Every structure is written in structure tokens, then in C-alpha cells.
Amino acid sequence: MALLVTDQGEIDSLRTLLNATHKIPRNLVLKLYTSNTTPAESDVPSVANYYEPYDASNSAGYGVSPSTGYPEVINNRTEEDQDFTEQYGILLNGNRWDIGTTLNAIATGRTADGTSGTYSITVNDAADIKKGDYAEGAGIPTNTYVVDIQGLDLELSQQLTATMSTTAVSFGRGRTTASYPEQVFTFTSAAGSVYGYYLSRANNMPVTLQGVVDGGSVASGSQITKSGCKGVIGSNYVNLLDVNVTPTITSGVSGTYEIAVDSATNVAIGQRVTGTGIAAQTRVVGISGTAIYLDKALTGAASGTATFQVNVAENLTVGMAISQTATPNGIAANTTIVGIDLETKTGEIGPRVYLSELLVDNIQVSNGNDAILYDFSIVTSDPGGSAIDHNLNPGDVIYIAQGTSSSLPAAHYTVFETPTSSTFTTTPALSGTGDATLYSSIFFAERFTNGPYAIQNNGDQIKVTLNVSLD
């Protein structure tokens, strides 16, 4: 069966990619580049490609502020997790994109036969017709597309509304395009030759970190141990053990959003809570001392024991290495996490953690091997060997490249946790140790058709109108 993304699916995909709804993933920043680069599918940021016009040398100038008038981020937003004042370029407002689909004729001058009420037609020539192409002609409903091709016989997505006999038909493909209003870069001094532009995921890495060779160092993180786990030999997952926190409720008035407990130790925002007078599916939204604030009003006077369900998998993520030191060892060598079910399935002891390798022995308390170890790497932002604030937030997408003394798996990563202002972990979990270079993640790049454009004088401008398409 062919996978077909409908026009609306393409529109929704573009809206998400471009952050039209102001949700994660982050907004995009429009940037210029002065490397002599023609974008290719496999391109990634590097010291040799896609560097910005920080100076007039047409070489990478990362590490110091631009001297060309290349702007600190324009149109910055004020939310604390979307403050990008350390970035350079123009921040794009996700909901200003104009997104729609247009039809382009591909195969014309064809004829077809078909019977009303059926899904099939026979054409005189199937050349250039592909699955997913739109079909048009008398008797073919609007928004009908080809779902299968067998020689000259085509299967359509909708029934014919009339019988066709050598009826003229045509086939085309929809192109979903997002367009953004023209943006203008104005320079204050020479900036060399500008070859093109790209869109990057917004982040707030400072100029002294972003793109600076060996600006980060990667080391092993603090190993995580989960006890009480269970797994069956031959399975591709293990179960974590659900943990509950059960303080006594000391007060809670019906209709309010607050309860008081005798101890708030180990209670955390986001935990689900149950108890007398507490509405189903209630979660913690705030904590102040022993006062617990809820997202749903109490249905009655709260009393007795409050049961808070700890999210025991919240510090685990895809890519972490998983192992055991106990005997028998149920974890195969080189096993990593490939998925996590955060909710507990009926009849199981806790969330599932899916594994890249099958279990080689049973894991359970009675075997004495219920403890499972999780390993990952952590990045410290320390250009020149001194730690600095990275200004990253969970959900930011960046590109981590190998440094001069490492063989780290270079890739685009999402920031998972930020234990301190100068450290962060990623999802998928980064592995290995050594130096790393941190870049903004490139989403889309285009070389100027008539470029490069030489920026030589104060007041020189480059204007960019964006059109991003899904075919």
C-alpha cells in the first residue's frame, strides 16, 4: 500500500514544521550564509559551510559579535523559553505563513473508460502517471487521486459519478507551499559575498558558543538506576516499577484547586493525584510548601490519603544505553532504549521501556536482578575550557558536530534536560566523550539563483521572500 499524505495532511505538516501554532518545535530564524555552498539533501552545519556574514572575509567568524550590521535577532518574542536575543538573523512569526496547495498538470491529453459507481478506469496511456496524482475529468469527483496502477488500469480514491467512454482526463500533482512576507537585511559595512539563506530552529546559544570549534565537552552522565523492574526472556521491553507518594491530606475545600498535605516530599508538578474529593485525572500544577495546587477543582471536601503517581520514566529517553551488573544478566550487550510508554498498561507493574535487543534472561525481584542501569552522555558548554551559560531550553533542536578529539555521533539533537545553566542532555541520548561543536539546526536552505550578492557599503540590503514547498 502506498503512503499518501493528503493536501490537508501536507498543510498540517507544514504548519507544525513552521510553528504556525506557536508550539514546539521552536520558531524559525532566517539567516544568511557567506560560504560558497550549494545546498544538498545530506548537508549539515560545519565550520566550512553555512557560516553567517559576521565579517567581510567570507570565512567562519563565529566566536565574536558580527561587525557587519548583521542583526541581532529581529522580531524577538518575550516568553522566557522563547527568548532568542543572543541569536543573529530574523525570527519568523509562525502564524504569518500563508499555506495552501496548488495543482500542477503532469499528464494531459489522455482518455479513459470506466463504469459509474466503480473505482476503476482504463486509460489509453499511463506514462508519467503516479500513485497520489490527482485525476480530473467528466465523471470523476473533485479531489480524487490515483491509489494504484496496474498497466493501463487505474484505481481511484472515489467512485465514478458517471460512466466514461474515451472521456478526456488529466492527471496532476498538488504542491503545498508556505509563503512568508518579504524580509530585509540591512548592513552597516562590508560583509563579503552572500550566497544564500537558510532557516534554522531558534535557540538562544550565545555568540561565544554557537559554531565555536570545540565549544562543548561531552562526558558520561550520572548513571541512572531503576529497581523493582520486570522483564520476560525473549521480550523487547522491560517494565519499570510504579512508585507512589502517599501523604495525608490536612485540608481541601470543595470547589477549590488546592489541598494541603502533611509532607510534600517527592511530590512534583505534573504528577497525577487521586484521593477522596479529588476529581479523576487531576494533576499537580504547583507546589508551595505543603500546599499542592491542582488543575481541576475538588469535587468534595478532600480527606484521607492523597496518592501521587511518580513519573518513574521522566528521566529516561530514547538512545540511552541499558545494562545490568547482576547475575543473571537479562540485558544483551549494546542494548539501547528505542521507545517508552509513559502510561502503565493494565496488569503491568509500571511503564514499558522498549529495547533494541531482546532480553536474554528473565528480570525480576526473585532473581535478584531487578535493578537496571541507564547510561548517557552530558554536554558542558565550555569554549576555551571555561563553562558558560548555554541558554538552551528543553525542546530546542541543535546540531552537535564532532570536535577535534572525539568520534561522537554527529547529528541533530533535541535538548532533553538542562541540569545546570552550562550543561544539558539530549534526545536521542548522546553517547561517547570528547569535544563537540554546537550549531543551530538547519531546517531549509537555498542558494540565491542570481547570487552571490556582494555586500560592500553601509546601507546595502538583501531582501528575502520565503516559499517552502512539500511535493
C-alpha positions, 0 to 999 in steps of 0.5 A: 500500500502506498503512503499518501499524505493528503493536501490537508495532511501536507498543510498540517505538516507544514504548519507544525514544521513552521510553528504556525501554532506557536508550539514546539518545535521552536520558531524559525530564524532566517539567516544568511550564509557567506560560504560558497555552498550549494545546498544538498539533501545530506548537508549539515552545519560545519565550520566550512559551510553555512557560516553567517556574514559576521565579517567581510572575509567570507570565512567562519567568524563565529566566536565574536559579535558580527561587525557587519550590521548583521542583526541581532535577532529581529522580531524577538518574542518575550516568553522566557523559553522563547527568548532568542536575543543572543541569536543573529538573523530574523525570527519568523512569526509562525502564524504569518505563513500563508499555506495552501496547495496548488495543482500542477498538470503532469499528464494531459491529453489522455482518455479513459473508460470506466463504469459509474459507481466503480473505482476503476478506469482504463486509460489509453496511456499511463506514462508519467502517471503516479500513485497520489496524482490527482485525476480530473475529468467528466465523471470523476469527483473533485479531489480524487487521486490515483491509489494504484496502477496496474498497466493501463488500469487505474484505481481511484480514491472515489467512485465514478459519478458517471460512466466514461467512454474515451472521456478526456482526463488529466492527471496532476500533482498538488504542491503545498507551499508556505509563503512568508512576507518579504524580509530585509537585511540591512548592513552597516559595512562590508560583509563579503559575498552572500550566497544564500539563506537558510532557516534554522530552529531558534535557540538562544546559544550565545555568540561565544558558543554557537559554531565555536570549534570545540565549544562543548565537552561531552562526558558520561552522565550520572548513571541512572538506576531503576529497581523493582523492574520486570522483564520476560526472556525473549521480550523487547521491553522491560517494565519499570516499577510504579512508585507512589507518594502517599501523604495525608491530606490536612485540608481541601475545600470543595470547589477549590484547586488546592489541598494541603498535605502533611509532607510534600516530599517527592511530590512534583508538578505534573504528577497525577493525584487521586484521593477522596474529593479529588476529581479523576485525572487531576494533576499537580500544577504547583507546589508551595510548601505543603500546599499542592495546587491542582488543575481541576477543582475538588469535587468534595471536601478532600480527606484521607490519603492523597496518592501521587503517581511518580513519573518513574520514566521522566528521566529516561529517553530514547538512545540511552544505553541499558545494562545490568551488573547482576547475575543473571544478566537479562540485558544483551550487550549494546542494548539501547532504549528505542521507545517508552510508554509513559502510561502503565498498561493494565496488569503491568507493574509500571511503564514499558521501556522498549529495547533494541535487543531482546532480553536474554534472561528473565528480570525480576525481584526473585532473581535478584536482578531487578535493578537496571542501569541507564547510561548517557552522555552530558554536554558542558558548554565550555569554549576555551575550557571555561563553562558558560551559560548555554541558554538552551531550553528543553525542546530546542533542536541543535546540531552537535558536530564532532570536535577535534578529539572525539568520534561522537555521533554527529547529528541533530539533537533535541535538548532533553534536560538542562541540569545546570545553566552550562550543561544539558542532555539530549534526545536521542541520548548522546553517547561517547566523550570528547569535544563537540561543536554546537550549531543551530539546526538547519531546517531549509536552505537555498542558494540565491539563483542570481547570487552571490550578492556582494555586500560592500557599503553601509546601507546595502540590503538583501531582501528575502521572500520565503516559499517552502514547498512539500511535493 
